[in-house]
């Protein structure tokens, strides 16, 4: 069976809607608590600078390495 047609899990950039801090690149099903202000952030309520979704195993995440460090 080939891998064609299979959807890969996607990651999105999570930014806290309350304080605006970058939290992580995470799977869109993720929920996280902002360590700065304590707000819960989900796909539905995260702040969006732009819409970018990347497959979980995508090498392009290296482009955003400075945001993670």
C-alpha positions as CSV (number, residue, x, y, z in Angstrom):
1,X,0.0,0.0,0.0
2,X,1.5,3.4,-1.0
3,X,1.6,6.5,1.2
4,X,-0.2,8.5,-1.5
5,X,-3.4,10.1,-0.4
6,X,-2.7,9.7,3.3
7,X,-3.1,12.9,5.3
8,X,-0.2,13.7,7.5
9,X,-0.8,15.4,10.9
10,X,-0.4,19.2,10.6
11,X,1.4,21.6,12.9
12,X,0.5,25.2,13.4
13,X,2.2,28.2,15.1
14,X,0.6,28.7,18.5
15,X,0.6,32.3,19.8
16,X,-1.2,33.2,23.0
17,X,-4.3,35.4,22.2
18,X,-4.0,37.0,25.7
19,X,-0.4,38.1,25.9
20,X,0.8,37.6,22.3
21,X,3.8,35.4,23.1
22,X,5.0,32.6,20.8
23,X,4.4,29.3,22.5
24,X,5.3,26.5,20.0
25,X,4.8,24.8,16.7
26,X,2.4,22.0,17.6
27,X,-0.2,19.6,16.2
28,X,-3.5,21.5,15.5
29,X,-5.2,19.2,18.0
30,X,-2.9,20.5,20.8
31,X,-4.0,22.5,23.8
32,X,-1.5,24.3,25.9
33,X,-1.3,26.6,28.9
34,X,0.7,29.8,28.3
35,X,3.5,29.9,30.8
36,X,3.5,33.7,30.8
37,X,-0.1,34.5,31.5
38,X,-1.8,31.2,32.2
39,X,-4.4,31.3,29.4
40,X,-5.3,28.1,27.6
41,X,-4.5,28.1,23.9
42,X,-6.2,25.8,21.3
43,X,-6.5,25.8,17.5
44,X,-9.8,27.6,17.8
45,X,-8.6,30.5,20.0
46,X,-4.9,30.9,19.1
47,X,-3.7,34.3,17.8
48,X,-3.0,34.1,14.1
49,X,-0.4,36.3,12.4
50,X,-0.9,34.3,9.2
51,X,-2.2,30.8,8.3
52,X,0.7,28.4,7.9
53,X,0.2,24.6,8.5
54,X,3.1,22.2,8.0
55,X,3.2,18.4,8.2
56,X,4.6,17.2,11.5
57,X,7.7,15.7,9.8
58,X,8.4,18.6,7.5
59,X,12.0,19.8,7.2
60,X,10.7,23.4,6.6
61,X,10.3,23.8,10.4
62,X,14.0,24.4,10.4
63,X,13.1,27.8,8.9
64,X,11.5,28.7,12.2
65,X,14.3,27.4,14.4
66,X,15.1,30.9,15.9
67,X,11.5,31.0,17.2
68,X,11.9,27.8,19.1
69,X,15.2,28.5,20.8
